[in-house]
Amino acid sequence: MYIQNIEAFLIAITILTLTPGIDTALVIKNTTRSGVKDGCVTSFGICSGLFIHATFSAVGISAILLQSAQLFMAVKWVGALYLIWLGISSMKSTFKGGNGLDVDSVSSRTFSARRAVREGFLSNVLNPKTAVFYLAFLPQFINPDYSPFLQSLTMAGIHFMIAMVWQCGVSMAVTSAQKLVKNSAMLTWMEGITGSVLIALGIKLMIDDGPSPVH
């Protein structure tokens, strides 16, 4: 393996993946919306965005976010507003109330793979802190004797696999909890709670001044 300190990279990226954040909140929200398929497909969209950030990091485009405060703030606000919009959309279900449907009927009624991929992908790509984090994190493990581009994509691929396993596991756990209660009102409130978390994360992203790493 041409990546330097691969063991350290695996430990660090696993810890970061397991740390609850925007990605986990979105997977939980979409799982409560229409089941484990929605959660796992959302995870696929989220993890696909990692390759975009890895590419930007490799060619130095992400450096613009560090050097230009105006551009950083613009992308930051777009991403934050998108998260808030997702949260508000989820909260609407809470105020509408349940329809007396069980878990299986909710899943078959509302699942859309295209919607799940789009929401996950845009949530990840529009988060400038992920781009800044990749710019700061990946170079620590780049071996200068090999292609930075291929190494960045390889590390993104490793991150992709770890995150997919974790997020799909979270989705299955949430689905199991749903099947235990089989209560549409409970499902509605679960979606409302995760929606409120997305709104809070979006607001935090807007008001946070520094480019600290957020997964």
N, C-alpha and C positions, 0 to 999 in steps of 0.2 A: 504493500500500500504506500503510495507516494505522499499521502497526507502526513504532515508532521504531527507528532503527539496525538495519534488517532485515539488512544485510550482516554486521554484527557478530553478530547472533543466529544466522544461518546458519552462520557459521564456528564459533561456540562450540558449538552443538548438534550439529554434525557431529563435532567433536573428541570431545565427550562420548559420542556414539553409538559411535564407533570404539574407545573405551577399553574393554578387556575387563572384564566384571563379572558380576553375577548373571544378567542377561538372556542374555549370550553363553553362559555355562556351561549354562544350562537348554536353550537351543536345541541346543547340541552334544550334550547328554545325550539329548535326545529324538530327535535325528537318528540317533544310534547305536542307539537302541532300535528304530526302525522306518522309517528313511529320510527323504528330503528332504520328503515330504509332512508328516510329523510335525513336522520342524523348522520349516517355513514356517507351518503352522497354529499351532504354539506361539508363533511370532513374532507372528502376528495377535492372539492372546490377550494377549500382553505389551503390544503397542502399543495395543490397545483400552483397556487400563488407564490410558494416559496422559490420556485425556479425563476420567477420573474425577478424577485429580489436578489437571488444569487447571480443572475446575469447582470443586473445593474451594478452589483457590488464588484463583479469581475472587471467590468469595463470602466468603472469609476464614475458612473452616472450618479450613484447615490451620494457622492461627495458634494454634489450641488446642494443637497438638502442640509449639509453641514455648513457650507460656505455662504448660502443665501438665506438669511432669516425670513425674507418675504416669501420665497418659494416654499420654505419649510412650513411656514404658518398657513399658506394657501392649501397645500396638500393635507396638512394636519386638520384643518377645518373641514375640508371635503370628506375626509375619512370619518371624522367625529360626527358630522351631520348625518352621514349614511348610517352609522351605528345607532344614532338617536332615532332615525326614521324606522329602522328595523325594530327597535324597542317599542316605539309608539304603535306600530302595526301589530305587534304581539299583544300590547296592552289592550287593544280594542276588543279582543276576544274576552278579556276579563269583564269588561263593562257590558258586553252583550249577554253574557251568561251562557250556561250550558244548555244543550239541546236533548239531554237524556240519552245520548248515544254511548255505546261501549267503546273500548279501546280499538277493537278491530274495525268497526265501522268508521271511526274517525280517520284511521290510517288509510283505508281504501278510498275515502272521500276526497282527501285533500293532497295526497302526495303528488309532487311534480319534480322530476329529476332535474329538468332545466332550471327551475326556480331555485332548487337547493344548491346546484353547482354555481349559479350566478351569485346568489347571496354569499356563499362561502368564499368564492374567488374574489369578489369585489371587497368584502370585508377585510381580507388579508392584504390585497394589493393596495388598497387605499389607506392602509395604516402606515404612515411614514416612519413610525418608530421601528417597525420590522425592518424596513430598508436601512435605517441608520444602524440598527443592531447588527444586521448582516455585514454592513460595511466595517464595523468595528470588531466584530467577532471572527469572521472567517479568515481575515489576513493572518491571525495568530497561528493558523494551522497550514498556511500555504507554504509549500516547498518551492523555493525560487528556481529550482532546477527543472521544474515541470510546468505545464500550462496552468496558469491561475484560473482560466475559464473552466477547464475540465475538472480541476480540483473543487472549484466552487459548486459546480453542478453535482459532483459526487457527494459533497457534504449536504447539499440540498436534498439529494436523493435519500441519504441516510435519515435526515430529519423528516422527510416525507413518510418513510416507512414507520418510524417510531411514533410520529404524531397520528398516523392513520390507525395504528393498533390501539393507542391510548384513547383516542376520541371515539372510535367505534365501540370500545369497551365501555366508555362512559354512556354512549347511546344505548347499548344493550342493558346496562344497569338501570337506566331511567325507564326503559321499556318494561323491564321486569317489575319495577315499582308500580308502574301504571297498571299492569295486569293484576297486581295484588289488590289494588283498591277498586279498579273498574268503576270509577266514579267520574262522570263527565265534569262535575263542578270542580273536583280536585285537579283534573287535567287542565281545566281552564285557568285555575289559580296558579298552577305550576308554570304555565306559559306566561301568565302575567308577571310572576315573580322574575323569571329569567328575562322578560322584556324590560323590566325595571332595572335589572343589572346592566343590560346593554345600554340603556339610557345613561346610567351612572358612569359606565366606562367611557361612553362618548363624551360626556361632560368633562370627565377627568382628563381625557386626551386633549380637549380644547384648552383647559386651564393650566395644564402642566407645561412649564417653561422649558424643561431640559429634555434632551434626547436620550433619556434613560431607556434601557432595553425593556421591551414589553412583548410577551409572546401572545 
